[in-house]
Amino acid sequence: MNGLGWAVEEAESEITLLRRVFTVLPDPADLLDEWLDLCRTHGVAGKNAHDARLAAYAHRYGVRTLLTLDARDFARFGLSAVVP
């Protein structure tokens, strides 16, 4: 089970449905450089590095606003957030 309480098969089914609706963009070639820069600049370590990677991805694709349950996680990276 994962954080949503779904079995692996259920999660895979949901991902398949989402991939039919949304375009999945490839990782930019310089994603690692941006990610490491954000971690270094903001002193990010541990599980927060996952947020930094998403922020790096957003920066490289010009995304400035994210949909998230915790806007504070992304504010330090210069991103706006919409909380549902």
N, C-alpha and C positions, 0 to 999 in steps of 0.2 A: 504494500500500500504506500501511496505517496501523500503529500500534503493535502490533497483534495479527497483523500479516502477512496480513490479509484483503484481498481485492479489494473494491471498492465494492459490487459486486452481492452478495457474500457477507455483508458487514456489513449491508446493507439487509435481506436475508433473515432474518438473526438478530434484527434490531430488530423486524421484523414479527412474528416468533414471540414475542418478549418482550412486545410490546404486546397480544398475545392473553391473556397470563397476568397481567400487572400493569396496574394503573390508573396512568395518567400524570396527575399533578396539574398544574394550571395555575400559572404564576408568580403569587405573591401580588402585589397592587398595590403594596405597600411593599417589595418585594424589593430594589430598587435602593438605597433608603435604608439598609436593613440591611446590604447588601453593602458600601457605601461606609463605613459606620460600622465594620464589622469590619476593613476594609483600613486605615482611619485608626488605629484603636485598636491594632492589632497590627503596624503598619508593613509591611503586605503590598504587594508590587509584583511585576510580571512574571508568570511562569507560576503562581506561588502564588496569584494572584488567582482562578484557577479553583477552587481548594480553598475559598477564602473565599466564593465564590458558592454552592458546594454547602452550606457551613456556614450561610450566610444562609438558604438555602432550608429546610434542616433546622430552624433556629430558628423560622422562621415557621410551619412545620407541626407544631411540637412534637416533632420527632424528636430523640432524645438519644443514640442509638447508631447507628453506621454500619458497614457491611461494607466493608472497605478493605484494600488490601495494605500500607498504610503508616499506622499509627495515629498516628504523630508529626505527620503533616500536619494532623490535626484536633484534637489535644489542646489546642492553644492557643486554640481557639474554644469550649472547654468541652464538647466532645463526646466520648463514649466510642466505642471502636471494637472491632470483632471482626475479627480477621485469620484468613482461612481457612487 
